[in-house]
């Protein structure tokens, strides 16, 4: 199944739709099946006092999947300050798989985890912070939101037989806010509704916390494809996935596609086995991101991963702005032969030292926000070059041609408007002297989902026959 058809099958993926791999010897096939989300459940009232873990109100699961909904209130002082804290206790059903919840061991048991979703919708004017703590009272994750904004943890990995605590409290006031909401005359709310759900994780689902290298979720291969679905659950949410490269074949390249979520501007980065960034891009709200023809490292080039018993990369998905507790993004990785995609740039090629080799004909590539692409051309005999760049929408292309040996600029051209074709004609290219072609774009331009086309044509250089009198 191609990337396009695979992502088309996943279009419209929401909190009620989960991707499933059909296992087999062939490449991955995905079937979208409606998960058994809990319907509406009867509201239970918060009971005070519940300000500490010792006083925590225990919640009782109802239905299948397990669910509970709480109507709560953050009490305020006479001055209007939201000083209350509400703590709730949750026991995850099932047989306990760990004798103790040691923070260093928790990752070893994530294969047995359940998916906990906690989303709080506050009254207008109430800004909340949401904490999840384990039974050792260690903070697992904390998130905050602005006044009247929903705050949530949509896919936390919790272990059967273990106890967790959910804590709702007033969010800290911004450091640069001179007056309180009460003083400023802003409506102040106190009530909220908290929906708590418990599901089984599906194959390929992101498991939080996975916001750093050490807690990265595994991205499993199915044939030559790997797929993950996750949430942009809070502002600046960052999800790390570990992708093993040992199964990829020599000479193959990696293609990545991130099908985003409307209203969220996403970022996608690739880091090596030590966590060093290889390449990164970011897009506009709802934009699909693509990284094609990523050159896979050899064992010698990735000694850190090889020494640890394998090779891997880390794929990092980030919410640059916005969030969504309901709809998932879909990340798809595919290992292919370079020829299978036609003429494409080879990433990373953001500087002269990593310039992609360029041959005559048409080469495609992407220029997301802030990206720069370098190409290197080497002629076996003196030739003259014609260069043409056709950019996609939202991109004003800039082309710069220079000599590799000293960086001297030979020619440059800039488009006056988006999608305008740019041409540089008659560039002299001596034999065995490489030239560099640098593609960039106007400030704030970028398109991570539509490719540009770079066309290169050459002809034998005209011999200088000397000047006739």
C-alpha positions in Angstrom: 0.0 0.0 0.0 1.4 3.4 -0.9 1.7 6.3 1.5 -1.1 8.2 -0.2 -3.6 5.3 -0.1 -2.6 4.4 3.5 -3.2 8.0 4.7 -6.4 8.2 2.7 -7.6 5.2 4.6 -6.9 7.0 7.8 -8.5 10.3 6.8 -10.8 11.7 9.4 -9.2 9.7 12.2 -10.7 10.9 15.6 -10.8 9.9 19.2 -13.3 7.2 18.1 -11.2 5.8 15.3 -8.0 3.8 15.8 -5.6 2.4 13.2 -5.1 -1.3 13.1 -2.4 -3.2 11.2 -3.4 -6.4 9.5 -0.3 -8.6 10.2 1.3 -10.7 7.4 4.3 -11.1 5.3 3.5 -8.2 3.0 3.7 -4.5 3.7 1.4 -3.1 6.3 -2.3 -2.7 5.6 -4.4 -0.6 7.8 -8.0 -1.1 8.7 -9.7 1.7 10.6 -12.1 0.3 13.2 -14.3 2.2 15.5 -13.2 1.8 19.0 -15.7 1.2 21.8 -15.5 4.6 23.4 -17.6 5.1 26.4 -20.9 6.8 25.9 -22.3 9.4 28.3 -22.1 8.4 32.0 -24.0 9.8 34.9 -22.2 12.7 36.6 -20.9 12.2 40.1 -20.3 15.1 42.4 -16.9 16.0 43.8 -16.8 15.5 47.6 -14.8 17.8 49.9 -12.4 17.7 51.6 -10.2 16.2 48.9 -7.3 18.5 48.9 -4.5 15.9 49.5 -3.7 12.4 48.4 -4.7 11.1 51.9 -8.1 12.7 51.4 -8.4 11.8 47.7 -11.9 11.0 46.5 -11.9 7.5 45.0 -13.6 7.2 41.7 -15.5 4.0 40.7 -15.4 2.9 37.1 -18.7 2.3 35.3 -19.3 0.5 32.0 -17.2 -1.0 29.3 -14.8 0.7 28.5 -14.5 1.9 32.1 -15.5 5.5 32.5 -16.4 8.1 35.2 -17.5 11.7 34.9 -17.1 14.2 37.8 -18.7 17.6 38.3 -16.3 19.6 40.5 -15.6 23.1 41.8 -12.4 25.0 42.6 -13.4 27.0 45.7 -12.2 30.6 46.0 -11.2 32.8 48.9 -13.1 36.0 49.7 -10.5 37.9 47.6 -11.5 35.7 44.7 -8.3 33.7 44.6 -8.7 30.1 43.4 -6.9 28.3 46.2 -8.6 25.0 46.2 -7.1 21.6 45.1 -9.1 18.6 44.1 -7.5 15.1 44.3 -9.1 12.0 42.9 -7.9 8.4 43.3 -8.0 5.8 40.5 -7.4 2.0 40.7 -6.6 0.6 37.3 -8.6 -2.7 36.9 -6.6 -5.9 36.1 -3.9 -8.1 37.5 -0.9 -6.2 38.8 2.1 -6.7 36.6 4.8 -4.9 38.7 5.6 -5.5 42.3 6.3 -1.8 42.7 6.1 1.2 40.5 9.7 2.1 40.3 10.2 5.1 38.1 13.2 3.5 36.4 11.3 0.3 35.6 8.0 1.7 34.5 9.0 1.7 30.9 9.7 -2.0 31.0 6.0 -2.7 31.7 4.4 -0.3 29.2 3.5 -3.3 27.0 0.9 -4.2 29.6 -0.4 -0.6 30.0 -3.9 0.7 29.6 -4.7 4.1 28.0 -6.0 6.6 30.5 -7.7 9.7 29.2 -8.5 12.6 31.5 -10.0 15.8 30.1 -11.3 18.7 32.1 -13.6 21.3 30.7 -13.8 24.4 33.0 -16.3 27.2 33.3 -15.3 30.4 31.5 -12.7 32.3 33.4 -11.3 29.3 35.3 -7.7 28.3 34.3 -6.7 24.9 35.5 -3.6 22.7 35.9 -3.9 19.0 35.7 -1.5 16.6 37.4 -1.2 12.8 37.2 0.7 11.1 40.0 1.6 7.4 40.5 1.0 5.5 43.7 4.4 6.6 45.0 3.1 10.2 44.6 5.7 10.8 41.9 4.5 13.3 39.3 4.0 11.5 36.0 2.8 14.6 34.0 1.5 18.1 34.5 -0.3 20.3 32.0 -1.9 23.7 32.2 -4.4 25.7 30.2 -5.7 29.3 30.0 -9.0 30.6 31.4 -12.0 28.6 30.0 -9.7 26.2 28.0 -10.0 22.5 28.2 -7.0 20.8 29.8 -6.3 17.1 29.2 -4.1 14.0 29.2 -5.7 11.9 26.4 -3.3 8.9 26.3 -1.4 8.2 29.5 0.0 4.7 29.9 -1.1 3.3 33.3 -0.5 -0.2 34.7 -3.2 -2.6 35.7 -3.5 -3.2 39.4 -1.9 0.1 40.3 -3.2 3.3 41.8 -3.0 6.7 40.4 -4.0 10.2 41.5 -5.5 12.9 39.4 -5.2 16.4 40.8 -7.0 19.5 39.5 -5.9 22.9 40.7 -5.8 26.5 39.6 -3.2 27.2 37.0 -0.3 29.5 38.1 -0.8 33.1 36.9 1.4 34.2 34.1 4.6 35.9 35.3 3.9 39.0 33.2 0.3 39.5 34.4 0.2 42.5 36.7 -3.3 42.1 38.0 -5.5 39.2 38.9 -8.5 38.3 36.8 -10.8 39.6 39.5 -9.0 43.0 39.6 -9.1 43.2 35.8 -12.8 42.6 35.7 -12.6 39.3 33.8 -15.4 36.8 34.5 -14.2 34.3 37.1 -15.4 30.7 37.0 -15.2 28.0 39.6 -16.9 24.8 38.2 -15.6 22.2 35.9 -16.5 18.8 34.4 -13.9 16.0 34.3 -14.2 13.0 32.0 -12.0 10.0 32.9 -11.9 7.1 30.4 -9.9 3.9 30.3 -9.2 2.0 27.1 -6.9 -0.8 25.8 -4.0 0.5 23.7 -4.3 -0.4 20.0 -1.3 -1.4 17.9 0.7 1.6 16.9 -0.9 4.0 19.4 1.4 6.5 21.2 1.9 5.9 24.9 2.6 8.9 27.1 4.8 9.9 28.7 7.1 9.8 25.7 8.4 13.4 25.6 12.1 12.6 25.6 14.7 10.2 24.3 14.7 8.0 27.4 10.9 7.4 27.3 10.5 7.1 23.5 7.7 4.9 22.2 8.7 2.0 19.9 7.6 2.4 16.3 7.2 -1.2 15.1 7.8 -2.2 11.5 5.2 -4.1 9.5 7.0 -5.2 6.3 8.6 -2.0 5.0 6.1 0.3 6.8 5.7 1.6 10.3 2.7 3.6 11.6 1.9 5.5 14.8 -1.2 7.5 15.8 -1.0 10.1 18.7 -2.4 13.2 20.2 -1.2 16.8 20.3 -2.5 16.7 23.9 -1.2 20.0 25.2 0.7 23.0 24.2 4.2 22.2 22.9 3.5 18.5 23.3 6.5 16.5 22.0 6.3 12.8 21.2 9.4 10.7 20.6 9.4 7.4 18.6 12.3 5.0 18.4 12.6 3.5 14.9 14.9 0.5 14.5 17.0 0.6 11.3 18.5 -2.9 11.4 15.5 -4.2 9.3 16.2 -1.8 6.5 18.3 -2.8 3.5 21.5 -1.3 2.3 21.0 1.6 -0.1 17.4 2.2 0.9 16.0 5.5 2.0 13.3 6.5 4.5 10.2 8.5 3.6 8.1 10.1 6.4 4.6 11.5 6.3 2.9 13.2 9.1 -0.9 13.7 8.6 -1.6 16.5 11.0 -4.7 17.8 12.8 -6.7 20.8 11.8 -5.9 23.8 14.1 -2.5 22.4 15.1 0.8 23.5 13.6 3.1 20.5 13.8 6.8 19.9 13.6 8.7 16.8 12.6 12.3 16.0 13.4 14.7 13.1 12.9 17.4 12.5 15.5 20.3 10.0 15.5 20.7 7.3 18.1 22.4 9.8 20.4 19.6 12.3 20.1 21.4 14.7 17.8 19.2 16.4 15.3 19.6 15.2 11.7 16.8 17.2 10.0 13.7 19.0 11.0 10.8 20.8 9.5 7.6 22.5 10.7 4.4 23.4 9.0 1.3 25.6 9.2 -1.9 24.7 11.1 -3.3 21.4 9.7 -0.6 21.0 7.1 0.7 17.6 6.2 4.5 17.3 6.6 6.7 15.1 4.5 10.4 14.1 4.6 11.4 12.0 1.6 14.7 10.3 0.7 16.3 10.4 4.1 19.6 8.6 3.6 19.9 5.8 6.2 23.1 5.5 8.1 25.5 2.6 7.8 26.6 0.6 10.8 29.9 2.5 10.8 28.1 5.9 10.6 26.0 5.1 13.6 28.5 3.5 15.9 26.5 4.5 19.1 23.5 2.5 18.0 25.6 -0.4 16.7 27.5 -0.7 19.9 24.3 -1.0 21.9 23.2 -3.9 19.7 21.4 -2.2 16.8 20.8 1.0 14.8 17.9 3.3 15.3 16.7 6.8 14.7 14.3 8.9 16.9 11.4 10.5 15.2 10.0 13.5 17.1 6.5 14.9 16.5 5.9 18.3 18.1 2.9 20.6 18.5 4.4 24.0 17.6 1.1 25.7 18.3 -2.4 24.5 19.2 -3.7 21.2 20.7 -6.5 18.7 20.3 -7.8 16.1 22.8 -10.1 14.4 20.3 -8.4 13.9 16.9 -5.2 12.0 16.3 -2.3 12.7 14.0 -0.9 9.8 11.9 2.8 9.3 11.4 3.9 6.9 8.6 7.4 5.7 7.9 8.3 3.8 4.8 11.6 2.3 3.7 12.0 2.3 -0.1 14.7 2.2 -2.8 15.5 5.8 -4.0 14.4 4.9 -7.6 11.0 4.0 -6.3 10.2 7.6 -5.7 11.8 9.0 -8.8 14.3 12.0 -8.7 14.1 13.4 -5.2 16.5 15.4 -3.0 18.3 13.4 -0.4 18.0 14.7 3.1 19.7 16.1 5.1 21.0 18.6 2.6 20.7 21.9 4.5 24.3 23.0 3.9 27.1 22.7 1.3 28.8 19.8 3.1 25.6 17.6 2.8 24.5 18.8 -0.7 22.5 16.3 -2.7 24.1 15.0 -5.9 22.3 16.5 -8.9 22.0 15.1 -12.4 20.4 16.4 -15.6 16.6 16.1 -15.7 14.0 16.9 -13.1 14.5 16.5 -9.4 11.7 17.1 -6.8 12.0 18.3 -3.2 10.3 20.1 -0.4 10.8 23.6 1.1 9.0 23.7 4.4 9.2 26.8 6.7 12.8 27.7 7.2 14.3 25.0 5.0 17.2 25.3 2.6 18.3 22.7 0.0 21.8 22.4 -1.5 22.6 20.5 -4.7 26.0 19.6 -6.1 26.6 19.3 -9.9 29.9 18.0 -11.4 30.6 18.0 -15.1 33.1 15.7 -16.9 33.7 18.3 -19.6 33.0 22.1 -19.9 29.3 22.7 -20.1 26.8 25.5 -19.9 23.8 25.0 -17.5 20.2 26.1 -17.6 18.5 25.9 -14.2 14.7 26.2 -13.7 12.8 26.0 -10.4 9.0 25.7 -10.2 8.0 26.2 -6.6 4.6 25.2 -5.1 2.0 27.5 -3.6 3.1 29.7 -0.7 6.7 29.7 -1.8 8.7 32.5 -3.5 11.8 30.6 -4.6 15.4 31.9 -4.5 18.1 30.3 -6.5 21.8 30.9 -5.9 24.6 29.2 -7.9 28.2 29.3 -6.6 31.5 27.6 -7.0 32.2 24.9 -4.4 35.9 25.6 -4.1 35.7 29.2 -3.0 32.0 29.9 -2.5 32.0 32.7 -5.2 28.4 33.4 -6.3 28.0 32.9 -10.1 24.4 33.9 -10.4 21.2 34.3 -8.4 17.5 34.8 -9.1 14.5 35.6 -6.8 10.8 35.1 -7.6 8.6 38.2 -7.1 5.6 36.1 -6.0 4.6 32.6 -4.9 4.6 29.8 -7.5 6.6 31.9 -10.0 9.1 29.9 -12.0 12.7 31.0 -11.5 15.4 30.5 -14.2 19.1 30.9 -14.2 20.5 30.4 -17.8 23.9 29.9 -19.3 25.9 29.2 -16.2 29.5 28.2 -17.2 30.6 24.9 -15.5 34.2 23.9 -16.1 35.2 20.3 -16.2 35.8 18.6 -12.8 34.9 21.7 -10.9 31.7 21.2 -8.8 29.1 24.0 -8.5 26.5 24.3 -5.8 22.9 25.2 -6.3 21.2 26.6 -3.2 17.4 26.7 -3.0 15.7 28.8 -0.4 12.5 30.8 0.0 11.1 34.1 1.1 10.6 35.0 4.8 7.6 33.2 6.3 7.2 31.1 3.1 7.1 27.4 3.1 5.2 24.4 1.9 5.7 21.0 3.6 3.2 19.0 1.5 3.7 20.1 -2.1 7.0 19.6 -3.9 9.0 21.9 -6.0 10.6 20.8 -9.3 14.2 21.6 -10.1 15.1 21.1 -13.8 18.7 21.0 -15.0 19.7 21.0 -18.6 23.2 21.3 -20.0 25.0 21.7 -23.3 28.6 21.7 -24.4 30.3 25.0 -23.7 31.0 27.1 -26.7 34.7 27.3 -27.4 36.3 30.7 -27.3 37.7 31.0 -30.9 39.3 34.4 -30.1 38.3 37.9 -31.3 38.4 38.7 -35.0 39.6 42.1 -36.2 
